[in-house]
Amino acid sequence: MINNINLLSVTVSSEDSIDSVVRKMSKEPKNVVHPGIAVVLDSQGIVLGTVTDGDIRRAYTLNTSFKQEVSKIMVHDPITILDKVKAEDIKLEINRKAQLSERLHEKWVRHILVVNIKNQLVDIIDYLEILQKNSDPLKRVSVFGMGYVGVTLSVSLANLGHQVTGIDIDSAVIERLNDGSSHILEPGLPDMLSANLKRGSINFNTAINSSLDSIYVIAVGTPLDSESKPDISALRNVLNVIAEVLEDGNQIMLRSTVPVGVTRDFVIPYLEERTGLKAGVDFYVSFTPERTVEGNAMNELKTLPQVVGGFTPECVKHSIEFWSTLTPFVVRVDNLEAAELVKLANNTYRDLTFSFANELALLADQFNVNTFDLIIAANEGYPRDKIPFPSPGVGGPCLTKDPILFSATSKGMRDDAVLGISSRKINERALQYPIKLMEKYAKKIQKPLSKLNLLIVGVAFKGIPETKDIRGSGSIDLLNKVSKLVNSVFAWDAIISSDELETMGFEVMENLNIAVHNADMVLIMNNHPDNVDSSMYAPPKHGKLLFDGWNQLNRLEVEKVPGLIYSTMGYMTE
């Protein structure tokens, strides 16, 4: 039996269904002592295993029936420590057990079970809290660039107790942040921002407001210019500011995605020339790529491994000491260039896998083959690499840019670079597919496109995790391409407000049901779960094209609807 009543909210029986465990784990965090984990016990309170939200997600992706007992997906041998271990020895004991079992990832060591000699649950402790209590002294930090990367990092560091200044040249953004209102949509950010503003651990400014900072983190954008070449002008501007205040012992950490070699070949010489200080001796330089996903950044900043590459071993040492206050999972690489490549490698590989799926869809189109059905058949029971599903293009601020940066170095574009550039071309070509469908549909019904109304469902560049970010949005690109070809372009988005959609150039209908009813062509362009409602299955008045870009609809049902032409990547009903 559980003596600690607070633990009842996170304990389940091995016979409980996965579905019931999900419901219990989905309660409001304030009602749960340790959100994100359920501990599976027998009738005597003995620990049988654990289930995390990550285990739930994996079960879902594997199409596991949630009616099964939770024992089917639980981890059977979680890391535990005895309740007799002294507080000062807890960190050492956890590290020893993690090393022995080769479990160095957050999945294994975020939640530590405290048990008695009978292996009965006594308590649950948070490994991150243990680390933070034993971390090095807190620092004064300036973070440059208050976009998604910079603002989430700034608030997370402030929440640990670091004294943080968030810096951005956009005065409107700074004013809004100082008022406690975030300009980005990120779960968990608003409350944490407000709390740290109240306690004075964070402030925002358009310039450095203190010469006492010991750490400068650079998270400004590095976009592509009109010729698709990397633009590092914002980085140069930040370096000019830092050079004015840089002192002995200061640390500079780059998180901006840059071509390989920029830190060594540009950043360091630039600062040395303007300050007279020597990198690796007087000040320390490291590259620490940011790899969080929008919509889950506040969690991933604490749980994703932080990669660190430095100019010298001493630079690495100082950087690891700092980042270990945020996450216990720090990965050291050999040099600056390796760290620069990590982010580029991650995102280019993702873009490449998506480009294969989209190339497959474009091939399937020639034979009117439903690409989703094809991929399901190819993956079914196949024990090796799974093929991802296609999409109408691949958007976002990173995947539209980083494959190009992957093909670049500090000295310019590599002539032999083909993969990153090719993946971008394929994924951009996939965005043309909905336009091709529109033209095909207009020809089929013998009406000019200029007489037809288009509804775009999903304007943010992605739907899961949800975001309001439209950078690299395929829907925006599509609007620019077809606005003069059709009668009107309406838009609906589950997250973005009508006022915001209007400023982007869309016409707006508040109600999705009405919008679908009045449209001649409906394109579902991102994968937000609220994109689909009953109106998608309603018989149209005068015929309709329905493009299911993310395979969210029940195909068997929608194809029964009279007057509806259903399409997905590579396929259109006759």
Buried (B, 14 or more C-beta within 10 A) or exposed (E): EBEEEEBEBBBBBBEBBBEBBBEBBEEEEEEBBBBBBBBBBEEEBBBBBBBBBBBBEEBEEEEBEBEEBBBEBBBEEBBBBEEEEEEEEBBEBBBEBBEEEEBBBBBBBBBBBBBBEEBBBBBBBEBBEBBBEEBEEBBBBBBBBBBBBBBBBBBBBBBBBBBBBBBBBBEEBBEBBBEBEBBBBBEBBBEBBBBBBEEEBBBBBEEBEEEEBBBBBBBBBBBBEEEEBBBBEBBEEBBEBBBEBBEEEBBBBBBBBBBBBBBBBBBBEBBBEBBEBEBBEBBBBBBBBBBBBBBBBBBBBBBBBBBBBBBBEEBBBBBBBBBBBBBBBBBBBEBBBBBBBBBBBBBBBBBBBBBBBBBBBBEBBEEEBBBBBBBBEEBEEEEEEEBBBBBBBBBBBBBBBBBBBBBBBBEEBBEEBEBBBBBBEBBBBBBBBBBEBBEBBBEEEEBEBEEBBBBBBBBBBBBEBBBBBBBBBBBBBBBEEBEEBBEBBBBBBBBBEBEBBEEBEBBBBEEBBEBBBBBBBBBBBBBBEBBBEEBBBBEBEEBBBBBBBBBBBEBEEBEEBEEBBBBBBBBBBE
